[in-house]
Amino acid sequence: MDFKQIVGHEKLIEHLQNAIRMDKVSHAYIFNGEDGVGKNLMANCFSMALECEEGGVCACGHCKSCLQAISGNHPDIIRVNHEKSVISVDDIRLQLNSDILIKPYSSRKKIYIVDEAEKMNEQAQNALLKTLEEPPEYAVILLLTNNSSRFLPTILSRCITLNFKPVAKEKIKTYLMEQYQIPDYQAELSAEFSAGNLGKAILYSSSEEFGEIKDEVVHILKYLREMEYQELLEALKYFSEKKQAMDECLDLMVLWFRDVLIFKATRDANRVLYKKELSEIRSQARVISFEGLNEILEAISKLRLRLKANVNFEVAAELMLLTIQDYLKN
């Protein structure tokens, strides 16, 4: 595990490596970004580099310290665990505050990684604050979170916040093809669908369930124009069964009609994501007007909002499908 394994986030890597090089590593960092974006990998690489016996800005990967870190058994790299839906004050006091008073066993630093740190309740954050106010010189605390706004202002003021931004889709596509041997078409769709989140892209490209969902959504969109009402009810039944994955279903639909819109505007097949469905994309682009495509995308967006408002699922989904069908028939 070294920084070379990380896809994207070049500015964050540069910041951390400069801190190591100049011996100006902060006592506390917040790694802020959505789940799957690479926070844990960055924390592991940074920790290894800090503890590496060769003292460079990248971990060597072969010294005793690096081998311990790779195996997950480094005595001075500690992960704060929690079993409940919150990180309690006892979790922080027992696993961090008390332990941090003991000097490192074998390394220059003692590093604490708190994943899902947004789950710290107020009491836990206040307990951590006492350590952040007067940390030992050797201590480094890494708070990994998908929502740094959940932290108290006093926590934020005592940490350096590094925000993880989406990775370029082309980099994700290349990574999937080279590291996972994902076919070009599937890698491109997964990269686009992930919205710059490498972890999600890996999951989407390798998940059988996601592949099945994609195939079913594509089937529905290809044949929705000819569907009789009974067939439309079968499509509704499928969506109802996949209610927990409805966001993914809607995202796939948005990408489909994005393809139709782009092909209608440019006639450029190379810009289509659903390349295997180019014939149907081309056909729908001939039938649906630009205004109709905007109305379809708006109908999908409305369903997403209605679901968050807990309206009747079947009624809202049926309205969306009927709207799309109307424009396909025009």
N, C-alpha and C positions, 0 to 999 in steps of 0.2 A: 504494500500500500504506500504509494508516494504520489506527489502532486501530479505526476505525468499521467496517472490513471483517470484524473478528473476531466470530464468533458465540459468545456466552457468555463465560466467563472474566472477568467484570466486575471481580471483586476483584483479580485479577492485573494487569489493565490499570490499575486505580486505583493499585495499589502502584507500578508502574513510572512512571506519570505523576507521582505525588507525588515520587518520587525525582528525576525530571527537574526538576520545579518548584522543589524545595527544594535542588537541586544536591547531592544526597546519593546519587548513583549509585554502586553498589558496583563494585569492580574485577572481581568474578566472580559469576556466577549459574549455578544449575543449573535448567534447565527439565525437570521430570520428569513423564512421562506416556506412555501407550501411543501407538504409532505411529498417525498420522492424527488425533490429538486437537487439533492446531493449534500445536505447538511452533515449527515452522519459520516459520509466518506471524507468530507473536508476535515471534520473533527478528528477522525482517525489519522489522516495524513499529517495534520498539523501536530498532533500529539506525538506521533512517531518521530517527526523531524526534530521536535524539541528535545526528545529523550535520546536521540541517536548518539552513539559514542563517537562518531566521526565528526560531529559538530557542524555539519553543513546545513544548507537551507532545505535540503531534501533528505529523507531517510535513506540510509545506504541499503537497508533490507537484509543485511547479513550479520550485523553485530548481534551480541547477546540481547541488547535492549530491543532491537528491531524484531528479532525472532520472538521475544516474549510478547511484544505488542501484536504481532501477526497472529499468534496463538490465542490472544485474549487473556494472557496471564501476566501482564506487566504489573508489578506491585505498586507502581507509582502512576498508573493510569486507571482511574476509578470511575466506574459508571454508577450514578445514583439511580437505584431501582425503586419502583413503586408498584404495588399490587392493586390498588384501588383506582377509581376514576379521578382522584385528585392526588397531588403530591402534598403530603401532610407536613406539619411542623416537625413531627417526630422523624419523618424520612430525612429532612434536611439536618436536623440536630444530630441524629445518630450516624448518618452516612457521610456527612460533609463537615459540619461545624466541629464535632468532636475529633474526627479523624484528621482534619487539616492541621491540628496542633502538633501532630507527630511529623517529624521531618522525613523527607524522602528516604526510602530504603536503599536505593541504589543509583538514583539519577539526580540530575541538577534541579529538576522541577517535579512538582506533584500536581497532577492534572485531574480535574473533576469534570466529567461530562454529564450534563443533566438534559436528557432527551425529553421531549414533550413538556418543556419547562413552563409553558403557559398553563399547565395544570396545577401549578403551585397555588395554594390558597393564600389569602392575605397574611395569615399567621406564618406560613412557611416563607413567604417573601420577606417578611419583617425579620425572621430569624436569619435568613441569608444576608440581609442587609447589614447586620452586625459584623459578619465576616468580611463583606465587601468594603466596609468602612476602614477596617484595619487588617488587611490580609497579610499573611506571612510572605516574605520576599520570594519564596520558592513556589508559591501557589499560583495556579492558572485555572480559572473556572470558565467552562464553556456552556452557555445556556442555549440549547437548540429549541427553536419554537416556530410554529406556523402562524403566530399572532403576537408580535411583540407589544401590541397595544394593551395586552392583558397584564403587563407588568406595571408595578407602581412607578411613578415618576422618579422616585429616589433610586430604584434599581436601574432604570434606564440611564440616569445621570452618572452612574458609577461604572458603566460598561461601555465598551466600543461595540456599536451595532454594525454588523455586516449584512447587507440585504442581498439575498440570492435572487437574481433575475432570471427570466426564461433563457434557455440555451437556444442558439440558432438552430432552426429546424434542419438545415443541411448538415450540420455537425452531428445531430442526433441520427439522421438517416444513415450517414456514413458509418457511425459507430455501430448501429444495429446490423448493417450489412457485413462489416468487418469482424465484429466480435461475436455475433450470434448467427451469422450466415442467413439473415433474413432476406428474402427476395426483394428486389428493388421496389416493386409495386407496394408490397406490404410494409416495407420500411418507411416509404414515403407517406403512406396513409397513417401509420402509427405515429410518425414524427409530427405530422400536421395535427392529428387528433390530440396529441399530448400537450399542445400549446407550450412547448419549450420545457417540459418536465421530463427529464431522462428516465426517471424511475417509472413514471406512467407509460412512457413509450416502450420500455422493456416489457412491462406487464401486458400492454395491449398486443404487442407483436408475438408474444409467446403464450398467451392465455387462450386455451381452447374455448372457454366460455365466452370470452370477448369475440373470438372469431365466429362463434355460432350466432351471437347477437348481431354482429355486423352482417352476416349472410342473410339472416331473417329480415332485418331492416331493409336491406337492399332488395330482397324479394318483394316485400310489401310495396316499396316505392316503384319498382319496375311494373308491377301488375295492378296498382291501385286504380288506374284509369278504367280498366275493364271489370273491376270487382263488382259483383252484385252485393246487395245489402248483407246477405248471409255471410259472404266471404269477408266483408268489412267487419262484421261482428267477430269473426275468427281472428282477424288482425288485432282488434280491441282486446280479445281474450289473451292474446300473446303479450301485449303490452301490460295488461293487468298482472299477468304472472311474473313479469320482469319489472314490476313497479320500483323495486329497490335500485334497478339499473337504468331508470328512466332518463336520468341526465345523460348517460352515455348514448342511449337510443336517440335522444333529441339532438345531441352533438353530431351523431352520424347523419341524421337527416339534414342538419344545417350544412354539413360538408357536401352532401349530395346536391342540394339546390345551389350551393356556392359554385359547384362545378357547372351546373346548368347555366347559371348566370354568366360565369366567365366564358364558357364556350359560346354562348349567344352573343356576347360582346366582342370576342376576339377571334372566334373560329380556330383557336390554337389548341389542338389536342394535347400538346405537351404540358399544358397548364392544368389539365384535368387530373384529379387525384384518383377517382374511380376509373382507372384506365381500362380495366376489363369490361366495364359497362359503357364504353364510349358510344356504342350504337344507340342505347337508350337515352343517354345524356344528350346526344345530338337530336334525337327525336323529340324529347321534351323541350329542348331549346327552341325548336321550330314552333311548338304548340303554345307555349306559355309566353305571354308578353312580359316586358320588364316590370310593368306595374303589377302583373300577376305574381311574379317571383318575389317582389317586395312584400305583397300581401301574404304569401306562403311563409316567408321568413318571419313576418310579424305574427302569424298564427302560431308558429312553433314557439316564438318568444312568449306569447300570451299564455300558452299552455304551461310553460316553465314557471311563470309567475303565479298562475292559478294553483299549481300543485303546491307551491310554497305557502299559499294561503289556505291550503287544506280544503279546496272545493271538491265536489264529487269527481273522482278520477275518470270514471267511464264516460260521463257526460262531457267533460272537458276534452278528453282524448278523441271522442267521436266527433266533436265539433271541429277539431283540428284536421282530422282525416277527411271529413266531408268538404272542408274548405280547399284542401289540396286537390281532392278529386274533381271538384268543380272547375278549377283552373286547368287541370290536365285534360278535361273534356272539351274545353273551349277551342 
